[in-house]
């Protein structure tokens, strides 16, 4: 009897020493406030939480009128309504925040299709190289981190807030608007964009993607997300979600990267080069096992 009691106390003691899975509520700020455009990215966050130890919740906080630089300032504030954000990579953001080093779209964001007015397709259809693009004005968003990379490649950018870029293109304030492969087809289905088309046969390309960011003092959130995504890669859930999500299927089927001339932009030396190739989609098919 004494032995059984002692054994019970010891079991309770050692169970108390085992770290319990941490549960957290993740509040992600949503750029443009458009859950439809970012449905795939939100699915990646849910996948991370589902594959991490513990019971976690996700709350989506629309931030339609807030520019990216302001969102990051809000994220670093102790009283912030959000504790997570996803955005295109920048060295500055990586230094100021904790970055989860797994590209969310497997690099599809780095493949940019060029949207033009339908009536100008024939006029602009001769773009074959970087020098041709350098002759055009390209629409881009204010504070988009890829702007620096594009400017360093000699491209001329006209920037504005996201919602203004589409009417600016229609009024020919610039020649083309670059959009991510996994975004553009959903965006072109929006009302009022019937007279816009994707320029055939060409795409911008760079090693680039969305990453998850949390404040530097929230290592707990960072580690939950990282462990969840790593687990999802190991058990196949990440690739299954990538292959089956409607936005990704549409992007790969209609984007036809294999039939486009890819104009690669040089990227500065940064940590993206250190991310293993298994996390990046390769349109050539050379990395078929990880596609």
PLY file of the C-alpha trace (Angstrom):
ply
format ascii 1.0
element vertex 291
property float x
property float y
property float z
element edge 290
property int vertex1
property int vertex2
end_header
0.00 0.00 0.00
2.79 2.40 0.96
4.65 1.44 -2.21
1.60 2.21 -4.38
1.13 5.59 -2.70
4.80 6.43 -3.12
4.67 5.41 -6.77
1.64 7.62 -7.28
3.34 10.62 -5.74
6.44 10.05 -7.87
4.34 9.85 -11.03
2.58 13.10 -10.18
5.94 14.72 -9.42
7.55 13.73 -12.69
4.46 14.59 -14.71
4.69 18.06 -13.21
8.24 18.34 -14.54
7.22 17.57 -18.14
6.71 20.79 -20.11
3.11 21.10 -21.14
2.32 22.04 -24.76
1.88 25.78 -24.90
-1.44 27.08 -26.20
-1.65 30.50 -27.79
-3.98 32.75 -29.72
-2.43 34.07 -32.93
-3.84 37.36 -34.24
-2.64 37.91 -37.79
-2.94 41.29 -39.47
-4.33 40.96 -42.99
-2.95 43.37 -45.57
-5.68 44.95 -47.77
-8.14 43.17 -45.45
-8.84 40.71 -48.28
-9.12 37.15 -47.01
-10.00 35.87 -50.49
-6.71 36.94 -52.06
-4.74 35.57 -49.12
-6.75 32.37 -48.65
-3.72 30.18 -49.38
-1.43 32.07 -46.99
-4.04 31.79 -44.24
-4.26 28.06 -44.93
-0.50 27.80 -44.34
-0.86 29.49 -40.95
-3.68 27.14 -39.98
-1.54 24.22 -41.15
1.33 25.38 -38.94
-0.91 25.63 -35.88
-2.55 22.27 -36.57
0.84 20.55 -36.78
2.39 22.19 -33.72
2.06 20.81 -30.18
-0.74 22.41 -28.18
-4.17 23.79 -28.97
-3.87 27.11 -30.78
-6.38 29.56 -32.19
-6.13 31.93 -35.15
-7.85 35.30 -35.35
-7.71 37.33 -38.57
-7.54 41.10 -38.12
-8.34 42.98 -41.38
-6.07 46.01 -41.90
-7.38 47.30 -45.21
-6.24 50.91 -44.98
-2.94 50.39 -43.16
0.36 50.48 -45.13
2.89 47.75 -44.50
5.44 49.89 -42.67
2.74 51.01 -40.24
1.61 47.42 -39.66
5.14 46.45 -38.67
5.33 49.38 -36.28
2.04 48.23 -34.74
3.35 44.66 -34.48
6.31 45.82 -32.38
4.03 47.73 -29.97
3.27 45.96 -26.68
-0.41 46.95 -26.93
-0.74 45.79 -30.54
-4.05 44.22 -31.65
-1.98 41.73 -33.69
0.92 39.48 -32.77
1.79 38.10 -36.21
2.01 39.34 -39.80
3.13 37.84 -43.10
4.93 39.89 -45.68
7.53 39.77 -48.41
11.08 39.34 -47.19
13.29 42.27 -46.30
16.59 42.30 -44.42
15.32 45.16 -42.26
12.25 43.22 -41.15
14.35 40.15 -40.48
16.57 42.21 -38.16
13.77 44.02 -36.34
11.49 40.99 -35.89
11.63 37.22 -35.63
11.21 35.63 -39.05
9.99 32.06 -39.54
12.44 30.86 -42.18
10.09 28.78 -44.31
8.76 30.45 -47.49
4.97 30.35 -47.40
4.28 29.95 -51.13
7.42 27.92 -51.91
8.65 30.96 -53.80
5.67 31.36 -56.15
5.43 34.97 -54.97
8.79 35.55 -56.63
7.31 34.75 -60.05
5.59 37.94 -61.16
3.16 38.01 -64.05
2.69 41.35 -65.79
-0.84 42.74 -65.95
-1.60 45.19 -68.77
-4.59 46.83 -70.40
-6.04 44.31 -72.83
-5.77 46.83 -75.66
-1.99 47.07 -75.18
-1.15 43.36 -75.23
0.10 43.41 -78.84
2.09 46.59 -78.22
3.88 45.17 -75.18
4.17 41.58 -76.34
7.81 41.99 -77.39
9.26 41.99 -73.87
11.99 39.35 -73.78
14.68 40.55 -71.39
15.54 42.93 -68.57
16.55 45.67 -70.98
13.06 45.65 -72.51
11.49 45.96 -69.06
13.78 48.84 -68.18
12.06 50.90 -70.89
8.67 50.62 -69.17
7.03 52.10 -66.11
5.99 49.39 -63.67
3.28 49.75 -61.04
4.16 48.63 -57.52
2.91 49.15 -53.98
4.22 51.69 -51.50
6.60 50.08 -49.00
6.62 46.74 -50.81
10.01 45.32 -49.81
10.76 43.95 -53.28
10.80 47.50 -54.64
14.43 47.95 -53.63
15.47 44.80 -55.45
13.59 45.84 -58.57
14.99 49.37 -58.53
18.52 47.99 -58.15
17.88 46.02 -61.34
17.21 49.27 -63.20
13.42 49.04 -63.30
11.34 52.22 -63.08
8.57 51.95 -60.49
5.47 54.07 -59.96
4.18 53.34 -56.47
0.86 53.82 -54.73
-1.35 52.10 -52.17
-2.67 48.75 -53.38
-6.27 49.77 -54.06
-5.11 52.60 -56.37
-2.82 50.46 -58.52
-5.63 48.91 -60.54
-7.32 52.16 -61.67
-3.88 53.67 -62.27
-3.13 50.83 -64.69
-6.44 51.34 -66.47
-5.68 55.07 -66.82
-2.17 54.20 -68.08
-0.32 55.94 -65.29
2.18 53.13 -65.82
2.56 50.38 -68.43
2.41 47.13 -66.46
1.55 46.00 -62.94
3.52 43.11 -61.46
1.59 40.59 -59.37
2.51 37.30 -57.71
1.69 34.11 -59.56
-0.58 32.83 -56.78
-2.42 36.16 -56.43
-3.08 37.52 -59.88
-5.83 35.18 -61.10
-7.99 35.82 -58.04
-7.36 39.55 -58.36
-8.37 39.69 -62.02
-11.76 38.18 -61.16
-12.67 41.27 -59.15
-15.37 43.52 -60.69
-14.10 46.32 -62.91
-11.00 44.49 -64.12
-12.49 42.90 -67.21
-10.34 45.03 -69.53
-7.06 43.85 -68.01
-4.98 40.90 -69.20
-1.82 39.03 -68.31
1.00 39.60 -70.77
1.73 36.22 -72.39
5.10 34.54 -72.73
7.06 36.37 -70.04
7.40 36.67 -66.26
9.68 38.38 -63.78
11.46 35.96 -61.47
13.40 36.29 -58.22
14.06 34.13 -55.17
11.50 35.75 -52.95
8.46 34.97 -50.83
6.15 35.76 -47.96
7.41 34.94 -44.48
5.77 34.95 -41.07
6.95 37.61 -38.61
6.42 38.09 -34.89
7.87 40.58 -32.41
11.36 39.80 -31.12
10.08 39.21 -27.59
7.61 36.55 -28.80
10.02 33.68 -29.34
7.26 31.39 -28.08
5.03 32.25 -31.05
7.93 31.98 -33.49
8.84 28.51 -32.23
5.26 27.24 -32.44
4.97 28.36 -36.07
8.39 27.01 -37.04
7.82 23.63 -35.42
4.38 23.36 -36.98
5.65 24.08 -40.49
8.62 21.76 -40.11
6.30 19.00 -38.92
3.96 19.69 -41.86
6.87 19.25 -44.28
7.98 16.03 -42.59
4.53 14.43 -42.61
3.64 15.62 -46.11
0.82 17.95 -45.08
2.53 21.08 -46.40
3.10 19.69 -49.91
-0.40 18.21 -49.98
-1.90 21.59 -49.10
0.32 23.29 -51.68
-0.68 20.90 -54.45
-4.38 20.84 -53.66
-5.20 24.45 -52.77
-7.33 26.02 -55.55
-5.23 29.19 -55.75
-2.00 27.24 -56.20
-3.55 24.83 -58.71
-4.87 27.76 -60.73
-1.54 29.57 -60.52
0.44 26.60 -61.80
-2.12 25.52 -64.42
-2.88 28.95 -65.86
0.45 30.61 -65.08
2.25 28.19 -67.41
5.71 29.11 -66.17
7.32 26.48 -68.39
6.02 28.38 -71.44
7.22 31.80 -70.28
10.56 33.51 -70.65
11.67 34.04 -67.05
13.51 37.33 -66.56
15.53 36.69 -63.41
16.46 39.57 -61.14
19.64 39.37 -59.10
18.98 39.41 -55.38
21.38 40.94 -52.88
23.34 38.67 -50.58
20.91 37.79 -47.81
19.63 34.93 -45.71
17.24 33.73 -48.44
20.24 32.07 -50.07
20.65 29.91 -46.96
17.13 28.44 -47.06
17.30 24.82 -48.31
16.19 24.17 -51.88
13.51 21.73 -50.68
11.44 24.72 -49.56
11.45 26.37 -53.02
9.33 25.44 -56.02
11.39 24.83 -59.16
9.40 25.39 -62.38
11.97 23.39 -64.36
10.93 20.24 -62.49
14.50 19.43 -61.47
13.33 19.28 -57.85
10.35 17.11 -58.65
10.41 15.30 -55.32
9.73 18.55 -53.49
7.32 20.19 -55.89
0 1
1 2
2 3
3 4
4 5
5 6
6 7
7 8
8 9
9 10
10 11
11 12
12 13
13 14
14 15
15 16
16 17
17 18
18 19
19 20
20 21
21 22
22 23
23 24
24 25
25 26
26 27
27 28
28 29
29 30
30 31
31 32
32 33
33 34
34 35
35 36
36 37
37 38
38 39
39 40
40 41
41 42
42 43
43 44
44 45
45 46
46 47
47 48
48 49
49 50
50 51
51 52
52 53
53 54
54 55
55 56
56 57
57 58
58 59
59 60
60 61
61 62
62 63
63 64
64 65
65 66
66 67
67 68
68 69
69 70
70 71
71 72
72 73
73 74
74 75
75 76
76 77
77 78
78 79
79 80
80 81
81 82
82 83
83 84
84 85
85 86
86 87
87 88
88 89
89 90
90 91
91 92
92 93
93 94
94 95
95 96
96 97
97 98
98 99
99 100
100 101
101 102
102 103
103 104
104 105
105 106
106 107
107 108
108 109
109 110
110 111
111 112
112 113
113 114
114 115
115 116
116 117
117 118
118 119
119 120
120 121
121 122
122 123
123 124
124 125
125 126
126 127
127 128
128 129
129 130
130 131
131 132
132 133
133 134
134 135
135 136
136 137
137 138
138 139
139 140
140 141
141 142
142 143
143 144
144 145
145 146
146 147
147 148
148 149
149 150
150 151
151 152
152 153
153 154
154 155
155 156
156 157
157 158
158 159
159 160
160 161
161 162
162 163
163 164
164 165
165 166
166 167
167 168
168 169
169 170
170 171
171 172
172 173
173 174
174 175
175 176
176 177
177 178
178 179
179 180
180 181
181 182
182 183
183 184
184 185
185 186
186 187
187 188
188 189
189 190
190 191
191 192
192 193
193 194
194 195
195 196
196 197
197 198
198 199
199 200
200 201
201 202
202 203
203 204
204 205
205 206
206 207
207 208
208 209
209 210
210 211
211 212
212 213
213 214
214 215
215 216
216 217
217 218
218 219
219 220
220 221
221 222
222 223
223 224
224 225
225 226
226 227
227 228
228 229
229 230
230 231
231 232
232 233
233 234
234 235
235 236
236 237
237 238
238 239
239 240
240 241
241 242
242 243
243 244
244 245
245 246
246 247
247 248
248 249
249 250
250 251
251 252
252 253
253 254
254 255
255 256
256 257
257 258
258 259
259 260
260 261
261 262
262 263
263 264
264 265
265 266
266 267
267 268
268 269
269 270
270 271
271 272
272 273
273 274
274 275
275 276
276 277
277 278
278 279
279 280
280 281
281 282
282 283
283 284
284 285
285 286
286 287
287 288
288 289
289 290
